[in-house]
């Protein structure tokens, strides 16, 4: 863990946030705009609340929407081009778009089976799981693009070249899933373990070139990622379980950006009313309200029912 050589304020800065059309990322975009930071909202579409931000913030600060499929690398490059055109670049990048291993890209529904949309034959024989493309490859590629832009600014760039005296920020969204196993969604679990490792591995960038890479690891968050997905919501017992509100996570993300003690390589767990640093050595795991779902066993039972079906995993021939 490291600390920045220069203080960082979001006031007057610009940000790119993927997945900001809804949920946690929308709340982070809203918070930055309230603090006079321009925002490029990159997503496939906008929920009404995100469209309201676009309509509301048209002067300074401004919110700009760019339609982006985060698995398309050309479109990731384009969102940086839009930030350059509209704001002279970005000082803060949040590759926040992610999914929770839905049935259409799920380990327990292999490519080629009825529920899966993943192609069993790939492209020229090279296969992809959409879950991993969105949750791992997209934040890694976005981070590469951000670092490259900061090391090689254009003559018209307002963001300038990154350095300890001109710091930049990359904030990832991990999960408490990056600390523990879950039988029903092993690819999602693997993706969040991967993001935690990625964040920690880039800690040295902050003292070297002024780029801080860190992130948040939320618990059970009341967002559409949970509330609009029946396969996930079945695990929640509203009488027992406690939701963490997305605004709490957005505030933690802001801390990752501005607080000197929350340096590069830092993974910040966000539960109900509490945050803590998640170390990679001897960490006790998530504990507290917002860390558990009482009915997780129901999802496990459903997986075992799928495995009992005749011909599990056999590709459906056309």
Order of alpha helices (4+ residues) and beta strands (2+ residues): beta-alpha-beta-alpha-beta-alpha-beta-alpha-beta-alpha-alpha-beta-alpha-alpha-alpha-beta-beta-alpha
